[in-house]
Amino acid sequence: MNEELIKQLAWEVSKGPNSAEAAERAIRLYHARHVAPLVEAVEAYGKALDGAAVAPKNSLAFMGANKAVGEALAPFQQGAPALKRPEPSEEEKEVDAFLAEVRAELLRARTKFPGRRIMTIALAEEFGELAKAMLDEQPEAVRKEAVQTAVMAARVALDGDESVDDWRASKGLGHVGRATLAAAGGEA
């Protein structure tokens, strides 16, 4: 909130003997100066988006709505500190690092082993290797097997398993993964 607005609101509150009436006046003033223009700008932006199918994004109506939203937001942004993501905790860093390993290995595995057959069996195999590593191997090997297990779980969820599609269909169950998109007319 900018200093001028704070002073105006304080003046409005201190004006009357009845603090409830003064507070109401301050709220109405704030609403009239800041909230109402923002609501109007957002509504105009929504109308411009509704017409985006027929009006290109570089149309005057669309650009006008964008400008109106920017102007309405300006008082809220003046003097506001820049927003930045807080530094992640050590736990968040650890999760991010593990998921990055999973993502990289998932992309590599899809290239090296394309297709979507026997994914469920491969997941079971990877889980068995993880259990064995947990009992018999060093932490690095456990992590490697955990990544592999997570990759196969992701492939089952994202790609499905073609080897069980007919069985699932006979039970009235839908396709899993990209096959669902293909059945709906999307790309597999």
C-alpha positions as CSV (number, residue, x, y, z in Angstrom):
1,M,0.0,0.0,0.0
2,N,1.5,3.4,-0.9
3,E,2.1,6.2,1.6
4,E,-0.5,8.5,0.1
5,L,-3.2,5.9,0.5
6,I,-2.2,5.1,4.1
7,K,-2.4,8.8,5.0
8,Q,-5.8,9.2,3.3
9,L,-7.2,6.2,5.1
10,A,-5.8,7.4,8.4
11,W,-7.3,10.8,7.8
12,E,-10.7,9.3,7.0
13,V,-10.6,7.1,10.1
14,S,-9.6,10.0,12.4
15,K,-12.3,12.4,10.9
16,G,-15.4,11.2,12.7
17,P,-16.3,10.8,16.3
18,N,-17.8,7.4,15.5
19,S,-14.9,5.1,14.6
20,A,-17.2,2.6,12.9
21,E,-18.5,5.3,10.5
22,A,-14.9,6.5,9.9
23,A,-13.7,3.0,9.2
24,E,-16.6,2.5,6.8
25,R,-15.7,5.7,5.0
26,A,-12.1,4.6,4.7
27,I,-13.1,1.2,3.3
28,R,-15.4,2.8,0.8
29,L,-12.6,5.2,-0.3
30,Y,-10.2,2.4,-0.7
31,H,-12.7,0.3,-2.6
32,A,-13.6,3.2,-4.9
33,R,-10.0,4.1,-5.7
34,H,-8.5,0.6,-5.9
35,V,-10.8,-2.4,-5.8
36,A,-13.5,-1.2,-8.2
37,P,-11.1,-0.2,-11.0
38,L,-9.3,-3.6,-10.6
39,V,-12.6,-5.5,-10.8
40,E,-13.6,-3.5,-13.9
41,A,-10.3,-4.2,-15.5
42,V,-10.4,-7.9,-14.8
43,E,-14.0,-8.0,-16.2
44,A,-12.8,-6.3,-19.3
45,Y,-9.9,-8.7,-19.6
46,G,-12.3,-11.6,-19.3
47,K,-14.5,-10.2,-22.1
48,A,-11.4,-9.8,-24.2
49,L,-10.4,-13.4,-23.5
50,D,-13.9,-14.6,-24.4
51,G,-13.5,-12.9,-27.8
52,A,-9.9,-14.3,-28.2
53,A,-11.2,-17.1,-30.4
54,V,-12.3,-14.5,-33.0
55,A,-10.0,-11.6,-32.0
56,P,-6.3,-12.2,-32.3
57,K,-4.2,-11.4,-29.2
58,N,-2.8,-8.4,-31.0
59,S,-6.2,-6.9,-31.5
60,L,-7.0,-3.5,-30.0
61,A,-9.7,-5.0,-27.7
62,F,-7.3,-7.6,-26.3
63,M,-4.5,-5.1,-25.9
64,G,-6.8,-2.6,-24.3
65,A,-8.0,-5.1,-21.7
66,N,-4.3,-6.0,-20.9
67,K,-3.5,-2.3,-20.5
68,A,-6.6,-1.8,-18.3
69,V,-5.5,-4.6,-16.0
70,G,-2.0,-3.3,-15.8
71,E,-3.2,0.2,-14.9
72,A,-5.6,-1.2,-12.3
73,L,-2.8,-3.2,-10.7
74,A,-0.3,-0.4,-10.7
75,P,-1.4,1.1,-7.3
76,F,-1.0,-2.3,-5.7
77,Q,2.5,-2.8,-7.2
78,Q,3.9,0.7,-6.3
79,G,6.4,0.3,-3.5
80,A,5.7,-3.4,-3.2
81,P,8.8,-5.5,-2.8
82,A,9.6,-7.8,-5.6
83,L,8.2,-11.3,-5.0
84,K,10.8,-14.0,-4.9
85,R,10.5,-17.6,-4.1
86,P,11.9,-18.3,-0.6
87,E,15.0,-20.4,-0.5
88,P,14.0,-24.1,-0.5
89,S,14.7,-26.1,2.6
90,E,17.2,-28.9,2.6
91,E,14.3,-31.4,2.4
92,E,12.8,-29.6,-0.7
93,K,16.3,-29.6,-2.3
94,E,16.6,-33.3,-1.7
95,V,13.2,-34.0,-3.2
96,D,13.9,-31.8,-6.2
97,A,17.2,-33.6,-6.8
98,F,15.6,-37.0,-6.7
99,L,12.7,-36.0,-9.0
100,A,15.2,-34.5,-11.4
101,E,17.0,-37.8,-11.5
102,V,13.7,-39.6,-12.1
103,R,12.8,-37.2,-14.9
104,A,16.1,-37.5,-16.7
105,E,16.0,-41.3,-16.4
106,L,12.4,-41.4,-17.6
107,L,13.2,-39.5,-20.7
108,R,16.3,-41.7,-21.4
109,A,14.4,-44.9,-20.8
110,R,11.6,-43.9,-23.2
111,T,14.2,-43.3,-25.9
112,K,16.2,-46.4,-25.2
113,F,13.1,-48.7,-24.6
114,P,10.2,-47.2,-26.6
115,G,6.8,-48.9,-26.5
116,R,4.4,-49.7,-23.7
117,R,4.4,-53.5,-23.4
118,I,5.1,-55.4,-20.1
119,M,5.4,-52.1,-18.1
120,T,3.7,-53.7,-15.1
121,I,6.1,-56.6,-15.1
122,A,9.0,-54.3,-15.4
123,L,7.8,-52.2,-12.5
124,A,7.5,-55.4,-10.4
125,E,11.0,-56.4,-11.4
126,E,12.4,-52.9,-10.5
127,F,10.6,-53.0,-7.1
128,G,12.2,-56.4,-6.4
129,E,15.7,-55.0,-7.2
130,L,15.0,-52.1,-4.9
131,A,14.0,-54.4,-2.1
132,K,17.1,-56.6,-2.6
133,A,19.4,-53.4,-2.7
134,M,17.8,-52.2,0.5
135,L,18.8,-55.4,2.2
136,D,22.2,-56.0,0.6
137,E,23.7,-52.9,-0.9
138,Q,25.2,-49.5,-0.3
139,P,23.0,-46.3,-0.2
140,E,24.1,-45.3,-3.8
141,A,22.8,-48.6,-5.2
142,V,19.5,-48.2,-3.2
143,R,19.0,-44.7,-4.6
144,K,19.7,-46.0,-8.2
145,E,17.1,-48.7,-7.8
146,A,14.7,-46.3,-6.2
147,V,15.0,-44.0,-9.2
148,Q,14.5,-47.0,-11.6
149,T,11.4,-48.1,-9.6
150,A,10.0,-44.5,-9.7
151,V,10.7,-44.4,-13.5
152,M,8.7,-47.6,-14.1
153,A,5.9,-46.4,-11.9
154,A,5.8,-43.2,-14.0
155,R,5.8,-45.2,-17.2
156,V,2.9,-47.3,-16.0
157,A,0.9,-44.1,-15.0
158,L,1.9,-42.1,-18.1
159,D,2.3,-44.7,-20.8
160,G,0.1,-47.5,-19.6
161,D,0.8,-51.2,-20.4
162,E,-0.3,-52.4,-23.8
163,S,0.1,-56.1,-22.6
164,V,-2.9,-55.7,-20.3
165,D,-5.1,-53.4,-22.3
166,D,-7.4,-56.1,-23.6
167,W,-7.8,-57.7,-20.2
168,R,-8.6,-54.3,-18.7
169,A,-11.1,-53.7,-21.5
170,S,-12.8,-57.0,-20.8
171,K,-13.3,-55.9,-17.2
172,G,-14.8,-52.6,-18.4
173,L,-11.7,-50.7,-17.3
174,G,-10.4,-47.8,-19.4
175,H,-6.9,-47.5,-20.9
176,V,-4.2,-46.0,-18.8
177,G,-1.8,-43.3,-19.9
178,R,-1.2,-42.0,-23.4
179,A,-3.6,-44.6,-24.8
180,T,-6.4,-42.7,-23.1
181,L,-5.4,-39.6,-25.1
182,A,-5.3,-41.6,-28.4
183,A,-8.7,-43.0,-27.7
184,A,-10.0,-39.5,-27.2
185,G,-8.6,-38.4,-30.5
186,G,-5.3,-37.0,-29.1
187,E,-1.8,-38.1,-29.9
188,A,-0.4,-41.2,-28.4
